[in-house]
């Protein structure tokens, strides 16, 4: 009975984490799926957004305004990756890695130290009528739903269509007169401002920002994206955009299950990975078509 | 599963819970950042001291251990797992885990003791060094660099310049470096600091140490795991390593260690925990630093001989040689 008891206790915490890291998964989805530009910057912009938000709060900014600074920071981080790629034609993954390691130093410069406590400062959740875990989850869920709504809307506008054209083929898009340069620049900025938003919310939710807070976020994000696509596919824009968020929520609940089961902490990563694999196997066996969305590699 | 059966399951779980309460077993949570030998020494010290105070593991006390395998995103869920076991107290190890505990632990009455959070005031854990918060107090475990450098001057009387490596992304390292700079100036030593972002860069960065009289190894993870790589360079330059950690001296890499042992810091945390379990409030207990009595030197004669450095006569009667 311990399992059920512990699991029920863990569910809300898993939701909070899942909903926050859903934004990283979204930030991973845009370059990988929409822009066809594999990019790892989001691991850096998550922490960057968090650290800038923390600095903003310390300088006395309103929580929303501080969060907006974090979002802007993420946007700049993403643009920087695209800019380096464009200027020196470096492999996109390498550009992302370079930027994320640069951001590490910048984070420390921004905060003046590697870790900033925010317990004494107001945060976004103070605006809630009642600051409970459930209300926090509702707020974070609304943020996710609004984000998904905006993205779905944007991707069906002229500019969004152009961005999706990049996803099919950069050469083809160029032939259609689409400025690949501009759309990659803005697209990556957009993706990373979502990661920055996630970082800002993470810092406000946990009450501190730390330069290492992005560590492992990219792997979580990728796993969430693939898991979400395995669950609901990516055949429509709505499904493609909702998949990473859903995947992230499921991913963190899988961790909850593994934790509640009482596995050795050191085995947890192994167990979580096995759970993810098992989910894929189950989903793949239920689909008649071989090589469905689940099998689509990154 | 129908509704009745679910109700029955809940009843059973409630029942098993009340049985626990009847047995008067004290449950203590231990939340760690990840498995690490130095941190384990602290946990052992914590349990040892609590056992001495009447909380014996396996008899009347049960420990619920959790760690996050060094993954920040997993800390909140790990803490929830521990909280679900309804502990009477949680030991939180390192700064990020302690900070996350402040926001993630739902029961705001649950007392917590931190261990190895080097800057508890700046980290927002306690209001000041004079007393704890309503929920938190603990032991920093940070070494006092002035004490260590004073010792180093005794051991290396001719030393003018020493080298130190630190991880720019680790709060504990930054604090240590900042304090050490002040102490070095006071003692008339020149300090050369070298940043190290990951242990894989150690070999290259250590080349910059040529010309220093000794190398000061901080106790932090990043530095300690890089010592084998650093030692391969410092050996060539005949530079002795003074470590804040006792682990590597026995493996023959470090010439001398001078540290408040992790075990002793853990014991201090255990003393605090016992006081809280017996009714004191965390706010009544001031956060602690290791005291002078907690430091103990260990010296390797073999390493000094290999590096061609003489041990001063004042250390002749020291009971600190590991190879005697």
Interface residues (C-beta under 8 A of the other chain):
Chain A: X1 X2 X4 X5 X6 X9 X10 X13 X14 X16 X17 X21 X104 X105 X108 X113 X114 X115 X117 X118 X119 X120 X133 X205 X206 X207 X208 X210 X211 X212 X213 X214 X215 X216 X217 X220 X252 X255 X256 X259 X260 X265 X266 X268 X269
Chain B: X9 X12 X13 X16 X17 X32 X34 X35 X65 X66 X67 X68 X69 X70 X71 X72 X73 X74 X76 X77 X78 X79 X80 X81 X83 X84 X85 X95 X96 X99 X100 X102 X103 X104 X106 X122 X123 X124 X125 X168 X169 X170 X171 X174 X197
